[in-house]
Amino acid sequence: MEGAGMDFPLPDNEAERLAAVRAYDVYGTDPEAGFDDLTDLAALIASAPIAMVNIVGDTKIWLKSRHGVPPGIEEVPRSGVCCAYALCRSDMLVVPDTHADDRFKALPFIATEPFFRFYAGMPLIDSGGHALGTLCILDLTPRELAFEAAEGIRRLARQTIAQLELSLRMAEVLRSQQELAAEKQRADSLLLNILPLKVAAELTEKGSVEPRHHPSTTILFTDFVDFTKSAVELSPRELVDDLDMYFSEFDNIVARHGLEKLKTIGDSYMCAGGLMQGRKDHAIRSCLAALEIRRFVVASNQRWAAVGQRPWHLRVGLHTGSVMSGVVGRKKFAYDVWGDAVNIAARMESTDEADRVNISESTYQHVKSYFDCTPRGALDVKNKGKMTMYFLDRLKPEYAADAAGVEANEHLRKTLAGTSVTWSLHG
């Protein structure tokens, strides 16, 4: 059929054909040796000076490979070549004398230099029935095409289609691999949001995680004072948004100090130092994180007060001791820690005062050289009797980079340089 406003014929399935050309993604691509070899063979078999593999777009034709064609010619109008007619056939179009054929005698390159007089073009029809282009040969003198040569051109056309379809399949395989890699990366990222890096790697490799004993870790608990009252006064959206704001910043602080977030339960937040990295400075890192968490909550309360909203007061408790760790469950599995140290850290938090940081005797002994602490004496602890506790106030001035004593200075970093592989607040 003739295209509306076009001076060349269109295949009946032109819309589907153009979609197929786009899917093969070959139009306008760089030369490839495989196609160049096929074009050279076509010229050799037909004893013709010129041969081309053409990919036909909507209004133009791209010379994917060529033999005997000047290098400056890469794209020609679809309306100006015989291939527009060959594309509409199911078999080869042979024009022994183009000057004697009314369809072609006025076309460029036929009516003008180089005055092509012979054309033979085989449509490149893929397995879906779409003619993607042509394999064609041209000569400067009228001639016939021998049967053997015509058969050779047909076979080369089939090989050209096979090459195109192979390229398409390879591109699809590459896309699938990229999609799988992206999906794996998303899955790995989600896994790392649930599990520490080493634990996630072990679970991925072995399908299970061996429980571990950690002789010295520091457990940090936080919760908000009178959270139940806040939950009643706020809408569900406001409550979730506020908790998300606080816990997201807690996540940042914990990661910055090289600790492992373990879980949140309601308004409680739990993390630990010394589980994965084998650092001896985990108690110091945990205390620095606790002070920074407190500073963030106090600063947030000042903003709440400025707009007349109810503040969120925080309790923080820390204890240093031994724990067991492992992954439990098969669905919605979780990495967790167990041991008396966990219970004591929770008691340190529950016996804390609002907007203070409460540490146990064990944690105090690990950090007393670097932090100013206020003794609280021995207080009654549920199921534990009396336990000695301290308020963690700030870094000692000689170790602080700020007036509030929250941020470590270079002196502290150098002092602790031998306690871990690299002492840095960033891992």
N, C-alpha and C positions, 0 to 999 in steps of 0.2 A: 504494500500500500504506500501511497505517497504521504509524507508528513505534511501537516498543515503549515504553510508558509515555507516549506523546504523544497529544494530542487534535487532531492535524491530519495530513493525508495527506502522504506522502513520495514524491517521484519515484523511479522504479526505479533510477536511477543517482545516488542521493543522495550516496554517498561521493565519487564522481568529481565531482559538481556542487560540493560543498563545497571540494574541492581546487582546482577552477577558480576559485571565488570568492576563495580565498586567493591564487591566482596573479595575479588581476587587481588585488589590493591596493587595492580601491576602497571596501570597507566601512569606514564611519566617517570618510571623508575630507571635506575642506572643500567647500563649494559651488563649482560651476564654471559659468561663464556658458554654455558650450555645452549642458550638461544643462538648465539653467534655461530656456533658449530653447525646447528641445524640449518641456518640460513646459507652458510658456505656450502653445505652438502646439497641444498636445493639448487643453487647456481651450478654446481658441478654436474649433478644428474641431468639437468635440463640444458646444459651447455649454454647458459644465459649469462649475460654480463651483469645483470641486476637481480637481486632477490631480497625480500624483506619479510619480517614477521611484524604485522601491524595489529595494534590494539585499538578498537574503534570505540570512541566516546560518543557523546550526544551530537556534537557538531564537528569534532575534529578527530584525527587519527594520529596515534603515537607510533613512531617507528621504534619498536622494541629492539629489533636487531636489523642490520642491513649489510648487504654485500654489493659493492660497486656504487654506493650512494655517497655523495659528498657529506662530510661530517657536520656541516652547518645545518643540514635539513633533518629535523627531528619530529616535527609536527606539521601536518597539512590539513586543509579543510576537507571535511568528509564529502562535501559536494563536488570536489575537484578531482576525485580518483575513481577508478573502476571498482575498488574494493567495496564501495557502498552498495554496488549491485551484487558482487560475489557474496556479501554478507547475508543476502536474502535467499540464498540457495542452500540446498542440502548437499550438493556435490560441486565439483570444480566448475568454475566459469572460465572458458577459453575463448579468447578473442584473437583470431589469426591476424586480422588487419584492423587496427583501431580506426584508421582513417576511412575505412569503408563502413563503419558502424555508427549510425546516427546518434546513438546514446553517448558515444565517447569522442567523436572526432573534433568537438569544439572545446574539450577539456584542457586545462593547463597541462603542460608537459607532453601533450599529444599534438595540439594545434600549434604549440610553441616549443622552443628548445626544451629538452633534447629530442623532441618529436618521437616519442615512443610509438612503435608500430605493432607491438605484440604484447598481449597480457594473458596471464593464466593465474587464477587465484582460487585457493582452496579454503573454504570457511573453517575456522577453528571452533568446532562445536563441542562443548563439554558434555559430561555425562547427564547434565540436567536439560540438555537440548538448547543451550544458549550459545549463540555465535559470538564469541568474544572478539574476534578479529579475523585476519586472514594470513595465510602463508602464500605469497605471490612472487611470480617471476616476470621480468619484463625484458624486451629486446628492442633494438633500434631498427630492425627490419621485420617485415611480415614473415610469418613462418607457421608451421604446424607443430604440434606437440606429440611426439611419438608415444605409443601406448605404454611402453616400458617407463619412459620418463614421467608420464602422468601418474602411473602406479607408484613410482618412487616419491613423487610429491605428496600423494595421498598418505603414504606411510609416514613421511616426515611430519605432515600435519598432525597425525595421530600422536607422534612422539612429542610434538610441540604442546599439544593439549595435556599429554601425560606430565610434561615438565611443569606446566601451569598448575595442574591439579596437585602435583607433589608439593609445589611451593605453597599452595593454599593450605594443604594439610599440615605442612611444617609450621606455617604461621599460626594455625589453629592450635597445634600442639604447644608452641611457644606461649601463646596466650593462656592456654590451660595451665601450663607450668607456672606462669606469672601469677595467675589467679590463685593457684594452689599455694604458691609461696606467700602471697599476700594474706590468704586465709590462715596459713600456718603462723605467720607473723602476728595476726590478730589474736589467734588462739594462744600463742606464747605470751603475748602482752596481757591477755586476760588471766593466764595462769600465774604470771608474775605479780598480778594484782592480788592474788590469793596466797601465793607461796613465796618464800625466799628463793633466790636464784638457784642455789645449790640443791635445795629440796625439789624445786620444779624440774631441774635437769635430771635428778635421780628418778623422779616419778615418770618422766617422759621416757627415759632409757630403760628402766627396769619394770615399770608398772606398779611399783610400790616403793615405800620409803622406810628405811631401817630406823627404828627408834634410836635416839641418841641421849646420852647423859652429858650434861654440861655442868662441870664442877663449880663454875663461878659465872654467874650472870647477874644483871640488875634488871629487876622488873619494875615498870612504872605504870601506875594506875591513875586515872583522873575520873572525876565525875562532877556534875553540877549540883550545887546546893539547892534544895527545894525545887527540884526539877518537876515533880508532880504538879506543883502549883503553877509553874510556867506552862506545862502542857495543857492545863485547864484554861488558862487565860488566852492562849494563842490559838489561831486557827491551825488545822493540820498543815496547810501549805507554809504558814509562817514558822511553825515549829520545825518542820523538815528543812526549810531553807536556812534557819539559824544554825541547826545542828550541822548541816552540810558546810556552812561557812566556817564554823569552828573546827570541825574534824578535817576538812581539806587543808587548813593551815597547819593543824597538828601533823598531818601527813608530811607536809613540806618540811617542817621543823625536824621531825623524827628522821626523815631521809637525809637531811643535811648533816645530822650528827652521827650518821652511820648506824642507827638503830633499826630494829625490825618491828613494824606494826604487826600486831597479832590479831586484834579484833576490836569491834565495838559492840556493846550490849546496851541498848537503850541510850542513855546519856553517858555511859562509861566508855572510856578509851583505854586500851591496854597495849603496851609495847615493851620491848626488851632490848638490852644491849649485851653483846658478847656471845650471841647464839651462833652466828655464822663466821665472823671474821677472825675469831680467836684472839681478839684484842684484850690486853690487860687493863686498858683504860676505860672499860665500858661504864664503870660507875661514874667517872668524871663526865663522860659524854652524856650519860643519862641525866645527870644533875644539870648540865648546861641546857639540855633540851627542856627539862622541867622549868627552869628559870625563864626560858624564852617563851614557853607555852603560857606561863603565868603572866608575863609581860604583855603578850598578845591579848589575853582575856581582859586584863585590867584596862588596856588601851581601848578595847572594844566597849567596855562599860562606860568609859568617858564619852564615847560617841553616842551610846544609847541614852545616857543622861542628858546630853545636849539636845536631844529631840524628844525628851519626855518619855522614853521607853524604859521598861523594867530591866535592870542589869542582870547578867548571868554571873554568879559567883562560883568559883572553881575550888575544888580540893584536889591536891596532888600527893600521892604517896609512893615512896620508893623503898625497896629492900634488895640487898645483894646476898645471893646464896646459890645453891645448886638446884637444878630442875631437870626433868626429862622432857624431850620434845618428840613429836611425831605427827603423822597425818592420820586422821580418823575419818571413817565413813567412805562410802562408795559413790553416793550421790550428794552433791553439794558438800564435798569433802572439805576439811579445814585443817590447817596447820595450827597446833596448839602446844602449850607447855603445861606440865603438872609438877607438883611438888610443894613442900612446905613454904618455899620462898614465895610462891604465888599467893598463898594464903596470907603470909605476913605482909606482903606488899599491899594487898587489899585492905588489911587492917590498918596499915599506915595511912592509907587514903581515908578510910572511914573515921579515923580518930583525928584527922587534920582539922584545921580551922579554915574558914573561907578565905580564899585568895592567898593561901600560904602553901609552902611545900614542906611536907613532913617526911623525914627519912629515919630509917632504923639505925640502931647501933652499928650493925654490920656495914651499911653504906657509909655511915659517918667515918668509920675507921679507914675506909678506902679514900675518902675525899677531904679529910679534915685539914690536910696540909695546904689545900688550894682554895677552900671555901670558908667564909665566915658562917658559923652556925650558932643558933640559940638553943641551949639545952632545955628540954622540957621535963626532964626527970623520968621516973618510971611510972607509966600510966597503965591502967587496967585495959587489957585487950581480950575481947571475947574468945574463949576457949584457949587462951594463951597465958593468962595470968598477967603479971606486970611486965612491961617491956620498956626499955629505955628508948627515948625518941629525941629528935632534934628538928628544929625548923631550919631549913636551908635558906639562908638569907641572900647571899651574893658571893661572887668571886672575891677573894682577897684583893685589895687594891693593886698589889704588885703583879697580879696575873690578869687584870681586867683591862680591856680596850675601851671601855665606856664608863661613865660615871656611875651608872646603876649596877655595875658588876655582873652583867649578863653575858657579855661577849669576851671570849678569850683573846689575849694578846699574844704577840710573838714570843714573849718570855715563857708563857705556859707551853706553847707549842714546842719550843726547844727543850724545856724541862722534861716533857713527856715523849720526846723523840724516840726514846728506846723502848717504849711500852707497846708499840705496834709497828707494823711494817712501815707505814707512813702516817704521821699524825697530822690530820687535816680535818676541818669541820665538814668537809665535802666528801667523806667516804674513806 
